[in-house]
Each structure stands twice: as structure tokens, then as C-alpha cells.
């Protein structure tokens, strides 16, 4: 028996009424949906109206001391030197009591801005920006050591291999600019989780973070390697690229379910487009002398982080979805980790204070702060009692981070630790809650942003997390 030839709906429409039907159909089709079918980084609509389009995360590795920076505790000053019984952070595992000596902040606090937020003299430049900040004084997290807590901050898990936050965001929303990566990390550390802090884990490989520089490398030397080829003409480069991709596509046809091969092909295409656009983004020499001065690039103490923050602004302008700026030492160790010699906080403050303040002001003046969420903080805080006489221990029980822009309340302080800054007691915000809130600001519901792997639906917040609506403008 002979069957009539099957005609698809699209073929029928293209032939009917001189092709008028196909024109109508093409007009109804969403361009982004078409792009998404060929490009996994194509922009996707958020689940609901977003307040922010992108995130700049300023990661203060090591855990800045909240009681020496933004969490003013008069009682800690009043009872300086007094011995108090703690079930200290380090002693919970063993259930032992420990008597520790309270240590007052080493720097004076003062109210700033119309909001009256208390800021220590460590941050004179950031103090001028407090009316832009949304302080969270009641943070809590998981993990006592740097490794587990840093992993938890970036991935929502202390030990298991899970996708990083930047990967989840680009998976959920795609990239806003097809010519640059959707997720970039600047000068990341090889320690305390290392590549897992910007890994895609079991998400498709295309969503992993793109690394620029490394811990300890001078920001002026942090480049995308081999981004330009001056030895052959652009026309010949294009011809070589097209030939290479034709071979790759042929191989892909015989391996249609090879995620790594597909990601490699996509990365080649992105790399070729980046050759035309990334050099301009990475080039800071086009910035004005006044901009260099504002970011502290002319100051040896703040030059390095100033360059990173300025590059973060340029990446935000280029619509990179998630930008991570890392502050760690040449060995990749967390700089804010002062178990002794708390005075070193002053050194780190001088390195980051002016650049961070300049970034906030610059974003605001350019109209970018409205839809760019800036997140500043470390993996935990530090104890109100002393360690090694002049240091502080890790404290995941209560600490401070701040947000700015991206739909958050400006000049607002949320939650509180107890009278000495040891434990969050009022309006507690767990790291899972912060993750859920950041996703919400981007138009993503943390319970619906899932990926099925090994028979289970995974998400950034695991089986916890709540959106803290009080932080939203």
C-alpha cells in the first residue's frame, strides 16, 4: 500500500496563500526561543518580573570581623577584657565549655548618612555610601572552617559537588550578551573549594564560570590569554574558524548526547565572538585619569583591587550576568583570616575600601545600580572574644553582609546579633535565605530553579531557603 507523502504544518503554511501563512507564523515566533534552541546561553525570560539583571559579588575571603566593621556593639566595648563562658564556635563539636576574654573593636565607630548606619573608621569611603546599602546584620551559615563555609556560600553545600551560584543563574536566565561569557570570576583562589566555587558541577558544561587571572596575580596582568591574533588577517581567521567548526559539527552528529563536546563547540563560537569584543572590555587604558583616581588605582595599596572593581564595572556594562571579584593573597589563602594580629584588617580595608565605594558611585552615576545587585561579604564573621590575645576566631553564627542596588532597600539595616555580636538573634537570615533572595531579585523562584540529576531534582537552596521580603524596596 502506498501512503500519501506526509506534509508538516510548517511546510503547508509555507506553501499556502503564496507563503503568507509562513510570514504570519514567523512573526509570531519569539526570537529568543529560536535562539535558545541553538544557543544554551541565549537570554531567557525570568519566571516573574525581575528587579535586577546582573550581580557583582565582592567576595571577602577569610571572614571580615563584623564587630570591627559594620556591627557596632557598645556592650562589647563596655565589657572589654571580661571573661565570659562561651560554647565557642570551635567547641560545639566536642560539647565543651570555654571561658574566653571579650575583645572590643580596634577601631572607632561613627554614624554616617541619612540612615545613621554605624561604620568603623576602617571604611571611610564606604561610609559615604551607606545610604545606598542594605545591611544584613543577622547572617548565619554552615561550616566552621574556611573550605566548607566558602563552598556553602558559593554552592549551597559544604562538601558535595554542586553547581555554583553563577552557574545556576546563567542556567536559569542565560546571557544578556552573546559576545561575552554569562559568568566571569576575577582572580579566584585555588584553595577553599577552588574551581568548585565557579563550577557548573552536573549542570551542562557551558554554564561554568570563565576565569580571568588567578589569586596572587596582579590585576594588571590578569588577561584572557590568546584573545588576539595579529599574525593572520581577520578574514583568514574566520575561514579557519568556519572550517574547524564544520569538523566539530560533523563529529557532534555522531555524538549527539555528548555534553562536553557540545560545550566545547559552543565555547569555540563564544571565543571567536569574544575576539571582536573582549579586548575593548579588558582594556582599562581608555578610562579617564579621574576614574583611575576614584578607584584608587593610583594608590599602591588599593591599585590591584581597584583594577578588579573597574573591570567589574566594564563587565557589568557589557551585560555579563554574574561577576565575581575575589580578594585573596598570592597563595590563595583568605586574607581576612586574622586569628592573631587583628590590626591587619586595616591593611585589607585600605586595599578594598576606596575601590568598592567608587564602584557603587560609578554604577549609580551610569544608571547601572538600579538593575545591578552588588553583594559584599565573606563566608562568615568573627568572634567577639579574642584568640591568641590579638585575633578573632571564625564565627558562622552571626555576621554582617550588605547588598546594594538591584531592587534592595537603600539605607536599611536588617536583623541583629546579640549585645556582643556573637549570635544572630533578631530576623535571622541563613545563607540559603540570602541565595533565595538574590535569585528572587533576578526573577527566579529558588524552589522552581531545578535540575534533575541522578534521579533527583537539585536546586541551589537544597530543601531550605526563604525569600527575605523585608530586604526588597
N, C-alpha and C positions, 0 to 999 in steps of 0.2 A: 504494500500500500504506500502510495506517495502522499506525504504530508505537505500542506502549504508552507511556504517559507515564513518563518516567524519574524515579525517586524516589531521592534521595540517602540515604546511610546515616543521616545526622543526622535527616532527615525521617522515615525509617522508625522510628528509635528513639523519636522524639518521639510517634509515633502508637501504637506497640506497647505493650501492657500498661498502657494509660492513662497513657502518658508516663513510666512507671517507668524505662525504658531511658535516656531523656534525663537524668533526675536522676542516674543512675549515671554516665553519661558526663560530666556537668558536674562531678561530684565528683572524677573522675579527672584532669580538665584542670588544668594548672598555671596559677594566676592570673597569674604573671609572664610566662608565654609569651603569654597572651592580651593582656596589657598591652603587651608588646613589639611585637605586631603593629600596634598603633595608636600607640605612643609609642616612638620610637627611643632615648629616654633612660631607658626603664624598666630597673630593675635586672636584671642578668643574672648567672647563676651563674658563679663563676670556673672555670677549667679544672681546678683541684685546690684542696684546702683552703688558704685564704689566711691569712696571718699579720697582714696589715694591711688595713684597709678604705679608708683615705684617706691622702693625702700633703700635708704642708705643706712647700713648698720655699722656703727663705730664701735668695734669690739675692743674693750679694755681688758686684755688678758691678764689674769692674776687676781682679780678681785679688788678694786679700789675700796678703801675704807669709807663706808657711808658716814660714820660718825666723825670723820675728818674732812668731809667734803660738802654733803648736802643735807645731812640729817642732824640737826642741831639738838643737843641733849644737855640742858643746864644741870640736870641731876648728875650726869656723868662728871661734869666739872666740879660740882659741889662735893661729890664723894670720891674724888681722885685719891688714889693710894689706899683706899679701903679694901680689905679682904672680903670677898663675897663667895658663898658656896655656889658653884655652878655645876650643872650636869653639862659639861662643856661639849662643844661640837665633836672634839676628838675622843670624848669619853663615852658617848652614847652606846657605842658598840659593846663596851665592857660593862656598862651599867654602874660605873664608879662615880663617886662624888669627888669634886675637885675644888679646892679653895684657890681663887685667883684674885689678883690685885687689879682693881679698876685703873684705867689709864685715860686721862682726859685728852681731848683732841689737842694736837700740837699746834693748831692754827686757830686764830680767832674767827668767829662768825659775825656776819652783819646782814641786816635785811636789805634787800635790793628790789628795785622795780615797783610798779604799782601794786603788784600782788604781795609784796613784802616777804618773798621767799628768802630764807636764811641760806647764805652761801659762805663757805670759808674763804679766807684770803688766798687759798691755793689757786682759785679760779677767778681772778679779777676781770678777765674778758668775758667768760661765760656768765658771770654775774650780771653783766649789762644786757644779757639776752633772756633773763628769767621770765619776762612777760611772754615769751614765745614757748616756754617749756611746760610740759605736762609731767610733773614729778610723780613717781610711784615709790612711796616710802615703805611699802609693806610687802616687798617681794620675798618669795620663798622658792626654793628649788630642790632638786635631788642631787645626791652625791656630795661627799665631803672633800675628796681630792680633786685636783685640777682636771685630770683626764676625764673622769666620769661626768663632772659638772659641766665641763666645756662641751662634751658630746651632747649632754642633755640640752644645753642652751641651743645648740645648732641643729639637733636632730630629734629631740624629744625622747631620747633613750640614753641610758647611762652606759650600756655595754654593747647592746646588739647593733648590728649593722642596719641603719635606717637612712632613708633619704634626708638630705639636709633641707633646711627651710627654703633656701634659694631654689633648690631643685623642685620642691613641692609647688612653689609659686609659679615658676616657669612652666611646670607641667599643667597647672590649673589655668593659667592665663596666656601662655605663650610669650613671645617677644613683641615689643612695640616697634622695633626697628629690625628689618631683615638683614641689615648690613653689619650689625654688631651682635655679640652674644647677648642672651637674655639675662645671664647671671655671671657676674665678674667678682673675683676676690683679689684684693690687693695685698701683696706681701704676707701671705698666710704662713703660719708656723708649721713645721713638720712634726711637732710634738703635740701632746694633749689632744689626741684624736687625729691630728694631721689631715691627710686628704679626706678622711671621713666627714670632716666639718664642711666640706663643699662637694660631697659625693652625691651621685644620683642613686647609689645602692641598687635596689631592684627596679627602680623606675627606668624607662628607656634611656640609653646612654646619652642621648642628645641633651638631656636636662642637667648634666653635671656642670659644675662651675668652671669658668675659664680663669686660669691663674695668670696674674701679671706680677712678676717679681717673686721674691721669697723673703722669709724672715731674715733680717740682718742685711739684706741687700739695700743699698742706698736707693731711695725713690727715684733719683735722677737716672739711675741705671736700670730701673725696672721697666723693661720694654717687652713688647710682643716680638719675639725673635723671628727673623726672616720675613718680616711683613712687607718688605720692598725688594724688588729685583731690578737693579739698574743695568744688568748685563745684557738683557734682551728687551726688545720692544714690547709694549703692551699688546700689540696685535699678535705677535708670536706667542706671548704668554697665554692669550685667550685661545689660540689654536691648540697649544699643548694641553691646556686645561680641558677643552672640549673633547679631545681625543682620549685623555685619561678617564674622564667621566663616562665616555661611551663604553670603555672597557669595564669600568666599575658596574655600570648598569647591566651589562651582559652577564657579569658574574652574579649580580643580585638576582637576576631572573632565575638562576639555578639554585639560589639560596633565599627564597622569598621571606623566610621567617628568621633570618639571621639579624638580630637586633644590632649587634656590634658592627656588622658590615654596613647596614643601613645608616647607622650613626656616623660611620667613617665617611661615607659618601656625602651625607648632609654637612659634615664638618668641612670637607673639601670645598663644597659650594659656599659655605659661610666664609671660609678662609679667603676664597677668591674675591668675594664681595668686600671683605674687610681690607684687602689690599688697596681698594679705592677710597676707603673712608677712615679706617683706623689711624693711619699716620697723622691726619689732621687732629683727631681727637686726642691722641697721645702727646702731641706737640704743645708744650706749655709756653714755648717762646713767643707765641702770638698774644699772650696775656700782657696786660699793661703793667708798668712799674708799680702803679698804685695797688693793683691786685696782689702782686708779689709781696708788697709791704703789708697789706691787710692780712694775708695768710701767714705771715711770719717767715716767709721763705728767705728773707734777707738776714734772718737771725739764725746763727748756727744751732741754737738749742731747739728751735721749732721748724727748721728748714725741711727736715725729712718728712715729718707728719703733715706739714703744710702742703708739700707737693702732693701727698696722697689725697688730702682733702680737696685740693684744687682739681685733681684728676677725677675725683668722685663727682664733683660738680659738673665737669665736662661730660662724664659718662651719663649723668642724670639728664643733661641737656640732649644727649644723643638717644635718650629713652631706653637705656639699659634698665631692665625691670628690677633687678636686685643687685645692689653694690655693697660689698663687704670690705671694710677698711680695718686692717689688723695692726695692733700695736704690741709688738713683742721684740725681744732682744736678738742679737746675732745668732745665738744658739737655739732660738725658737722658744726660749723659756718665758713664762709670763712675767712681765715687768712689774706689775703692781703687787707682787707677792712678797710683802715685807714682813717676814716672821721676826726679823730684827731690823733695826735702823729704819724705823718708820719715816725718818727725815728724808728718805729717798723719794717719798711721794712728791716732794717739792720739785725734784728733778723731772719726774714724769709729767707733773702738772705744767711745767714750763714748756715741755715738748708738745703738749696737745691742746692747751687752753686757748691760745690765740687762733690756731687753725680751725678748731671746732666752732668757735664764736664767729669767725669770718665765714665759714661755710653756711651757718644759719643765716647771717645777714645777707650774704651773696644770693642764696636761694630765694630769700624773701624779696630782695630788690628785683630779681629777674622774674618774679611771679611763679617760681617753681615750688616754693614751700607749701603752697596751697594743696598741691596734689603729690608732694613728695613727703613720705614719712621718714623722719630721721630718728634713729634709735641709738642711744648711748648707754653702755653698761658693760659689766663683766659677768663672769659665771657665778659669782656670789659676792658677799661682802666680807667684813672682817669683824672680829670680836671686840667688845668694849673693854675687855681685860687685856693685860699685857702678856707678851710672850718674849722670853729672852730679855726681859727688862724694858726693851725699847721697840718691840714689834707687836704685831697682832696676828692671831690665828685665823683660819678660814671660818666663814660663817654663812651657811646656806639658809639659816632660819629667819633672817630678816636683813634686808639691804635695800638700796635705792638704785633705780634706773630712771632715765627720763626719755620721753618721746617729744617730738616737735613736728608741727605741720601735719599734713595728711589727714585732716579731719579730727584731730585731737583737741582737747580743751587747752587753750593757752593761758599761762599764768595760774595753773591749777596744781594743787598738791593732794594726792590721794593716799589714804591709809596712813598707818603709823606703826612704828616699833614701840616697845615698852620704854619706860623712862630712862633707861640707859642704852637703848639701841641694840639689845641682844636678840629679841624675838619679835616678829611681826604679830601684832595683837588686834589691829583695827583694819577692817576691809582688806583682808589678806588677798594677795594676788600671787598665785602659783605660776611657775614658768609655763605650764600648759595653758593657763588662762591668758598670759601675755601673748603666746603664739596664736591662740584662738582669736584674740582681739585684733592682732595685726592682720591676720587673714580676713577678718570681717571688714576692716578698713579698706582692704583691696577688693572687696566684693565677693569673697569666698566664704562659704559656710564650712567651718572646720570639721563638722560631722559628715558632710557630703563630699568633701575633697578626699576621695579614697582611691586606692589602687589594689586590685586583687592579685595576691602573690601567695603561692604555696597553699592555696585553698582558703585564704583568709583575706578580708578587706582591711588594709592598713591605712592609717592616717597619721598626720603629724602629731596630733594630740592623743594618740592611742585611744583609750576608752575614757578619757577625762577631759578637762578644759571647759571653760565658760567664757563668754564674751563679757568683758567688764564695760558695761554701757556708760558708767559714770565717767569714763575717760574720753568719751566722744563729745565733740562740740555739737 
